[in-house]
Amino acid sequence: RDDNFGLSAVPTPLSFDGFTITGAYLRDNWYAILQYDQVNSGDSPMLAEINKLSPSIWYLFRNNFKVGLVGRADLRGSGPRDHLIAMEIRTMF
């Protein structure tokens, strides 16, 4: 129970390491992105082994409006895998 509304009674140190590699290609109103993420931690089961490849392709209707198809492939060698395919619409006013 959290009596002081700080979401944690005692701070928990967390040690992890990893890297991200991102590449992108833009042509006319289309652009493609490929990103690779790897994170490892002995302190947290959620960060124990993250190994994901994330491709996406986007179309820019205007400078402030784009639609994209996004994927994420979980490349972990063991355990349950979490894959994702989504369509996103992003706009800025």
MDTraj code that builds the backbone (N, CA, C; nanometers):
import mdtraj as md
import numpy as np

residues = "ARG ASP ASP ASN PHE GLY LEU SER ALA VAL PRO THR PRO LEU SER PHE ASP GLY PHE THR ILE THR GLY ALA TYR LEU ARG ASP ASN TRP TYR ALA ILE LEU GLN TYR ASP GLN VAL ASN SER GLY ASP SER PRO MET LEU ALA GLU ILE ASN LYS LEU SER PRO SER ILE TRP TYR LEU PHE ARG ASN ASN PHE LYS VAL GLY LEU VAL GLY ARG ALA ASP LEU ARG GLY SER GLY PRO ARG ASP HIS LEU ILE ALA MET GLU ILE ARG THR MET PHE".split()
xyz = np.array([
    [0.0850, -0.1179, 0.0000],
    [0.0000, 0.0000, 0.0000],
    [0.0892, 0.1237, 0.0000],
    [0.0545, 0.2205, -0.0805],
    [0.1324, 0.3434, -0.0925],
    [0.0636, 0.4544, -0.0148],
    [0.1148, 0.4844, 0.1052],
    [0.0511, 0.5841, 0.1916],
    [0.0889, 0.7273, 0.1587],
    [0.2022, 0.7483, 0.0904],
    [0.2473, 0.8857, 0.0663],
    [0.2224, 0.9312, -0.0776],
    [0.1488, 0.8566, -0.1543],
    [0.1126, 0.8892, -0.2923],
    [0.2347, 0.9118, -0.3808],
    [0.3440, 0.8492, -0.3486],
    [0.4663, 0.8608, -0.4286],
    [0.4851, 0.7428, -0.5221],
    [0.3899, 0.6508, -0.5239],
    [0.3885, 0.5312, -0.6083],
    [0.4948, 0.4291, -0.5713],
    [0.5823, 0.4626, -0.4764],
    [0.6804, 0.3671, -0.4292],
    [0.7271, 0.4113, -0.2916],
    [0.7199, 0.3228, -0.1948],
    [0.7634, 0.3576, -0.0603],
    [0.9153, 0.3664, -0.0525],
    [0.9836, 0.2792, -0.1256],
    [1.1295, 0.2775, -0.1266],
    [1.1753, 0.2779, -0.2717],
    [1.2647, 0.3697, -0.3101],
    [1.3158, 0.3687, -0.4477],
    [1.3880, 0.2376, -0.4770],
    [1.3628, 0.1836, -0.5940],
    [1.4259, 0.0590, -0.6345],
    [1.5277, 0.0873, -0.7441],
    [1.6553, 0.0617, -0.7175],
    [1.7553, 0.0830, -0.8225],
    [1.7365, -0.0188, -0.9350],
    [1.7581, 0.0244, -1.0567],
    [1.7399, -0.0604, -1.1734],
    [1.8598, -0.0428, -1.2651],
    [1.9231, -0.1508, -1.2971],
    [2.0392, -0.1473, -1.3851],
    [2.0051, -0.2190, -1.5152],
    [2.0324, -0.1539, -1.6278],
    [2.0074, -0.2167, -1.7573],
    [2.1032, -0.1569, -1.8596],
    [2.1193, -0.2268, -1.9707],
    [2.1981, -0.1750, -2.0825],
    [2.1299, -0.2155, -2.2119],
    [2.1647, -0.1458, -2.3187],
    [2.1057, -0.1761, -2.4475],
    [2.1402, -0.0718, -2.5510],
    [2.0821, -0.0884, -2.6690],
    [2.1052, 0.0064, -2.7779],
    [1.9888, 0.0027, -2.8762],
    [1.9814, 0.1068, -2.9579],
    [1.8816, 0.1185, -3.0643],
    [1.9522, 0.1622, -3.1919],
    [1.9164, 0.1015, -3.3031],
    [1.9663, 0.1407, -3.4353],
    [1.8444, 0.1757, -3.5198],
    [1.8461, 0.2933, -3.5813],
    [1.7337, 0.3382, -3.6623],
    [1.7828, 0.3820, -3.7994],
    [1.7092, 0.3422, -3.9032],
    [1.7356, 0.3876, -4.0393],
    [1.6057, 0.4334, -4.1019],
    [1.6151, 0.5343, -4.1879],
    [1.4946, 0.5874, -4.2515],
    [1.5231, 0.6228, -4.3966],
    [1.4185, 0.6175, -4.4790],
    [1.4277, 0.6535, -4.6204],
    [1.3057, 0.7379, -4.6548],
    [1.3282, 0.8520, -4.7186],
    [1.2201, 0.9441, -4.7553],
    [1.2208, 0.9652, -4.9058],
    [1.1039, 0.9503, -4.9669],
    [1.0887, 0.9775, -5.1097],
    [0.9508, 1.0357, -5.1323],
    [0.9468, 1.1560, -5.1862],
    [0.8220, 1.2289, -5.2079],
    [0.7441, 1.2358, -5.0764],
    [0.6221, 1.1826, -5.0738],
    [0.5406, 1.1854, -4.9522],
    [0.5455, 1.0541, -4.8744],
    [0.6288, 0.9608, -4.9152],
    [0.6414, 0.8319, -4.8482],
    [0.7711, 0.8278, -4.7684],
    [0.7660, 0.7683, -4.6515],
    [0.8910, 0.7376, -4.5849],
    [0.8794, 0.6071, -4.5073],
    [0.9931, 0.5383, -4.5023],
    [1.0008, 0.4084, -4.4366],
    [1.1040, 0.4163, -4.3249],
    [1.0771, 0.3452, -4.2175],
    [1.1661, 0.3439, -4.1018],
    [1.1873, 0.1988, -4.0596],
    [1.3110, 0.1669, -4.0252],
    [1.3441, 0.0361, -3.9696],
    [1.4228, 0.0604, -3.8411],
    [1.3765, 0.0031, -3.7312],
    [1.4405, 0.0249, -3.6010],
    [1.4628, -0.1089, -3.5333],
    [1.5803, -0.1233, -3.4714],
    [1.6140, -0.2432, -3.3936],
    [1.6445, -0.2008, -3.2504],
    [1.5830, -0.2662, -3.1518],
    [1.6032, -0.2361, -3.0103],
    [1.6510, -0.3610, -2.9381],
    [1.7538, -0.3431, -2.8534],
    [1.7986, -0.4516, -2.7672],
    [1.8256, -0.3947, -2.6279],
    [1.7602, -0.4513, -2.5267],
    [1.7762, -0.4089, -2.3878],
    [1.7886, -0.5343, -2.3020],
    [1.8796, -0.5311, -2.2049],
    [1.8989, -0.6428, -2.1124],
    [1.9081, -0.5894, -1.9702],
    [1.8512, -0.6646, -1.8755],
    [1.8589, -0.6267, -1.7357],
    [1.8511, -0.7518, -1.6496],
    [1.9363, -0.7576, -1.5487],
    [1.9278, -0.8655, -1.4512],
    [1.8391, -0.8282, -1.3342],
    [1.8002, -0.7001, -1.3251],
    [1.7206, -0.6501, -1.2125],
    [1.5701, -0.6564, -1.2354],
    [1.5261, -0.6554, -1.3604],
    [1.3834, -0.6476, -1.3892],
    [1.3426, -0.7555, -1.4889],
    [1.2425, -0.8359, -1.4566],
    [1.1955, -0.9363, -1.5520],
    [1.1378, -0.8740, -1.6793],
    [1.0817, -0.7520, -1.6683],
    [1.0244, -0.6864, -1.7864],
    [1.1324, -0.6458, -1.8863],
    [1.2537, -0.6188, -1.8377],
    [1.3640, -0.5782, -1.9238],
    [1.4681, -0.6877, -1.9400],
    [1.4350, -0.8098, -1.8977],
    [1.5327, -0.9183, -1.8977],
    [1.5889, -0.9428, -2.0370],
    [1.5044, -0.9415, -2.1378],
    [1.5520, -0.9650, -2.2746],
    [1.4545, -0.9009, -2.3724],
    [1.4848, -0.7808, -2.4169],
    [1.4061, -0.7146, -2.5205],
    [1.4912, -0.7144, -2.6472],
    [1.4365, -0.7689, -2.7525],
    [1.5078, -0.7836, -2.8780],
    [1.4031, -0.7705, -2.9895],
    [1.3817, -0.6467, -3.0389],
    [1.2703, -0.6220, -3.1306],
    [1.3147, -0.5516, -3.2573],
    [1.2510, -0.5872, -3.3675],
    [1.2702, -0.5241, -3.4968],
    [1.1380, -0.4587, -3.5348],
    [1.1425, -0.3270, -3.5659],
    [1.0196, -0.2501, -3.5885],
    [1.0241, -0.1781, -3.7234],
    [0.9627, -0.2362, -3.8273],
    [0.9516, -0.1649, -3.9546],
    [0.8217, -0.0847, -3.9593],
    [0.8238, 0.0262, -4.0321],
    [0.7008, 0.1020, -4.0549],
    [0.7117, 0.1783, -4.1860],
    [0.5964, 0.2051, -4.2450],
    [0.5898, 0.2845, -4.3674],
    [0.4794, 0.3885, -4.3481],
    [0.5082, 0.5120, -4.3897],
    [0.4186, 0.6247, -4.3653],
    [0.3940, 0.7010, -4.4942],
    [0.2731, 0.7588, -4.5030],
    [0.2395, 0.8489, -4.6129],
    [0.1988, 0.9830, -4.5528],
    [0.2604, 1.0903, -4.5999],
    [0.2308, 1.2250, -4.5501],
    [0.1318, 1.2922, -4.6443],
    [0.0083, 1.3085, -4.5988],
    [-0.0911, 1.3803, -4.6774],
    [-0.0604, 1.5290, -4.6794],
    [-0.0206, 1.5811, -4.5634],
    [0.0206, 1.7204, -4.5455],
    [0.1355, 1.7190, -4.4461],
    [0.1935, 1.8347, -4.4201],
    [0.3036, 1.8416, -4.3242],
    [0.2615, 1.8030, -4.1830],
    [0.1336, 1.8161, -4.1516],
    [0.0866, 1.7873, -4.0163],
    [-0.0081, 1.6682, -4.0090],
    [-0.0170, 1.5867, -4.1150],
    [-0.1094, 1.4738, -4.1168],
    [-0.0456, 1.3563, -4.1885],
    [-0.0318, 1.2428, -4.1164],
    [0.0289, 1.1252, -4.1772],
    [-0.0424, 0.9987, -4.1310],
    [-0.0350, 0.8970, -4.2157],
    [-0.0945, 0.7665, -4.1887],
    [0.0143, 0.6630, -4.2093],
    [0.0219, 0.5659, -4.1175],
    [0.1276, 0.4669, -4.1289],
    [0.0861, 0.3282, -4.0874],
    [0.1586, 0.2313, -4.1398],
    [0.1443, 0.0915, -4.1023],
    [0.2707, 0.0557, -4.0251],
    [0.2526, 0.0093, -3.9021],
    [0.3633, -0.0148, -3.8102],
    [0.3638, -0.1612, -3.7703],
    [0.4810, -0.2205, -3.7674],
    [0.4954, -0.3582, -3.7215],
    [0.6043, -0.3683, -3.6168],
    [0.5957, -0.4701, -3.5343],
    [0.7014, -0.4955, -3.4362],
    [0.7143, -0.6459, -3.4222],
    [0.8333, -0.6977, -3.4512],
    [0.8603, -0.8407, -3.4398],
    [0.9499, -0.8641, -3.3193],
    [0.9054, -0.9502, -3.2314],
    [0.9819, -0.9859, -3.1127],
    [1.0773, -1.0979, -3.1512],
    [1.2069, -1.0739, -3.1388],
    [1.3087, -1.1692, -3.1828],
    [1.3708, -1.2462, -3.0671],
    [1.3061, -1.2508, -2.9528],
    [1.3601, -1.3250, -2.8383],
    [1.3786, -1.4706, -2.8740],
    [1.4849, -1.5272, -2.8223],
    [1.5141, -1.6670, -2.8514],
    [1.4284, -1.7640, -2.7736],
    [1.3783, -1.7226, -2.6559],
    [1.2986, -1.8132, -2.5743],
    [1.1851, -1.7356, -2.5080],
    [1.0904, -1.8100, -2.4554],
    [0.9781, -1.7473, -2.3861],
    [0.8709, -1.7002, -2.4819],
    [0.7625, -1.6433, -2.4274],
    [0.6544, -1.5951, -2.5136],
    [0.6994, -1.4733, -2.5939],
    [0.6515, -1.4650, -2.7152],
    [0.6865, -1.3536, -2.8036],
    [0.5665, -1.2621, -2.8192],
    [0.5947, -1.1329, -2.8340],
    [0.4903, -1.0317, -2.8433],
    [0.5071, -0.9565, -2.9747],
    [0.4290, -0.9953, -3.0779],
    [0.4344, -0.9308, -3.2084],
    [0.3215, -0.8285, -3.2194],
    [0.3389, -0.7300, -3.3083],
    [0.2393, -0.6235, -3.3201],
    [0.2312, -0.5769, -3.4648],
    [0.1097, -0.5544, -3.5125],
    [0.0847, -0.4873, -3.6396],
    [-0.0260, -0.3857, -3.6129],
    [-0.0036, -0.2603, -3.6522],
    [-0.1010, -0.1556, -3.6236],
    [-0.1014, -0.0514, -3.7340],
    [-0.2152, 0.0143, -3.7498],
    [-0.2240, 0.1297, -3.8382],
    [-0.2395, 0.2529, -3.7497],
    [-0.1601, 0.3536, -3.7776],
    [-0.1643, 0.4753, -3.6969],
    [-0.1988, 0.5945, -3.7837],
    [-0.2775, 0.6843, -3.7283],
    [-0.3083, 0.8120, -3.7901],
    [-0.2592, 0.9195, -3.6954],
    [-0.1719, 1.0064, -3.7430],
    [-0.1166, 1.1111, -3.6580],
    [-0.1404, 1.2472, -3.7219],
    [-0.1843, 1.3393, -3.6394],
    [-0.2057, 1.4758, -3.6854],
    [-0.1638, 1.5728, -3.5778],
    [-0.1262, 1.6916, -3.6186],
    [-0.0836, 1.7942, -3.5253],
    [-0.1513, 1.9243, -3.5650],
    [-0.2045, 1.9926, -3.4674],
    [-0.2743, 2.1198, -3.4950],
    [-0.1938, 2.2355, -3.4440],
])
top = md.Topology()
chain = top.add_chain()
for i, resn in enumerate(residues, 1):
    res = top.add_residue(resn, chain, resSeq=i)
    for name in ("N", "CA", "C"):
        top.add_atom(name, md.element.get_by_symbol(name[0]), res)
traj = md.Trajectory(xyz[None], top)
